[in-house]
Amino acid sequence: QTQLNPLTASATVNLSLSMNIDSHFLVTALTGQPTGPSLVTISEQSTGKQWMSTAVHFSNIFGNGNYPNVLPVPRLIQRGSVISITIQDISGLANTMSACFSGIKLFSEV
């Protein structure tokens, strides 16, 4: 889970989430809580793959505590990968949000 400091009005912020080196991670659901509307894009730095073709409203990709976005097909994140998240405030006001990638750690024998 990641918690953002208040995003200033109409600002864009880039975040990086580093996956542990000890295991792969299978993302099964995304949950978030914004205080105002914003757009988000997610990509994997190691492969350069975008999770979506264009910016998506934060609540549409992350759902919320009552209705998390359960992925129809879980997304495998390779161990040691870095996930890049770009969030753009579109409310015109300060915005605070949290985001959670839920899933399963997959340990493999080397």
C-alpha positions as CSV (number, residue, x, y, z in Angstrom):
1,Q,0.0,0.0,0.0
2,T,1.2,3.5,-0.7
3,Q,-0.1,6.8,0.8
4,L,0.5,10.0,-1.1
5,N,1.0,13.3,0.6
6,P,-1.5,15.9,-0.5
7,L,-1.3,16.4,-4.3
8,T,-1.5,20.1,-5.0
9,A,-4.2,21.4,-7.3
10,S,-3.8,20.2,-10.9
11,A,-0.4,18.6,-10.1
12,T,1.1,15.4,-11.6
13,V,3.2,13.1,-9.4
14,N,5.3,10.0,-10.4
15,L,5.7,7.1,-7.9
16,S,7.8,4.0,-8.0
17,L,7.0,0.8,-6.2
18,S,9.8,-1.7,-5.9
19,M,8.9,-5.4,-5.7
20,N,10.9,-7.5,-3.3
21,I,13.7,-9.6,-4.8
22,D,12.7,-12.7,-2.8
23,S,9.5,-13.5,-4.8
24,H,7.3,-12.7,-7.7
25,F,4.0,-11.0,-6.9
26,L,0.6,-11.9,-8.4
27,V,-1.7,-8.8,-8.3
28,T,-5.3,-10.0,-7.9
29,A,-7.0,-6.7,-6.9
30,L,-6.5,-2.9,-6.7
31,T,-8.1,-0.8,-4.0
32,G,-7.8,3.0,-3.5
33,Q,-9.2,6.0,-1.8
34,P,-8.9,9.5,-3.4
35,T,-10.4,12.7,-1.9
36,G,-11.0,14.1,-5.4
37,P,-10.9,13.1,-9.1
38,S,-7.6,12.2,-10.7
39,L,-6.2,10.3,-13.6
40,V,-3.7,7.4,-13.3
41,T,-1.4,5.4,-15.5
42,I,0.6,2.3,-14.4
43,S,3.6,0.7,-16.1
44,E,6.3,-1.8,-15.4
45,Q,9.8,-0.3,-15.8
46,S,11.6,-3.6,-16.5
47,T,9.4,-4.4,-19.5
48,G,8.2,-1.0,-20.4
49,K,4.6,-2.4,-20.6
50,Q,1.7,-0.1,-19.9
51,W,-1.2,-1.5,-17.9
52,M,-3.6,0.7,-19.9
53,S,-3.4,2.5,-23.2
54,T,-4.5,5.9,-21.8
55,A,-4.9,7.6,-18.4
56,V,-7.9,6.2,-16.5
57,H,-9.9,7.8,-13.6
58,F,-8.3,6.7,-10.3
59,S,-11.6,5.2,-9.0
60,N,-12.1,3.2,-12.2
61,I,-8.8,1.4,-11.9
62,F,-8.5,1.1,-8.1
63,G,-12.1,0.7,-7.0
64,N,-12.6,1.4,-3.3
65,G,-12.8,-0.3,0.0
66,N,-16.4,-1.5,-0.6
67,Y,-15.9,-2.5,-4.2
68,P,-12.2,-3.2,-5.0
69,N,-11.2,-3.7,-8.6
70,V,-10.8,-7.5,-8.7
71,L,-8.7,-8.2,-11.8
72,P,-10.4,-10.7,-14.1
73,V,-6.9,-12.1,-14.9
74,P,-4.2,-11.7,-12.2
75,R,-1.1,-9.7,-13.2
76,L,2.3,-11.3,-12.6
77,I,5.0,-8.8,-11.5
78,Q,8.5,-10.3,-11.7
79,R,10.6,-10.2,-8.5
80,G,12.8,-7.1,-8.3
81,S,10.6,-5.2,-10.8
82,V,9.6,-1.5,-10.3
83,I,6.0,-0.4,-10.9
84,S,5.7,3.2,-12.1
85,I,2.5,5.1,-11.2
86,T,1.7,8.5,-12.6
87,I,-1.2,10.4,-11.0
88,Q,-2.6,13.7,-12.3
89,D,-5.1,15.7,-10.2
90,I,-8.0,17.0,-12.2
91,S,-10.1,18.4,-9.4
92,G,-8.4,21.7,-9.2
93,L,-8.0,21.2,-5.4
94,A,-5.5,19.5,-3.2
95,N,-6.1,15.8,-3.3
96,T,-4.9,13.0,-1.0
97,M,-5.1,9.3,-1.9
98,S,-4.0,5.9,-1.0
99,A,-3.5,2.9,-3.3
100,C,-3.2,-0.8,-2.5
101,F,-2.0,-3.6,-4.8
102,S,-3.4,-6.8,-3.3
103,G,-2.2,-10.3,-4.2
104,I,0.0,-13.3,-3.5
105,K,3.7,-13.6,-3.2
106,L,5.0,-16.5,-5.3
107,F,8.2,-18.0,-4.0
108,S,10.2,-20.2,-6.5
109,E,13.1,-22.5,-6.1
110,V,16.3,-21.4,-7.7
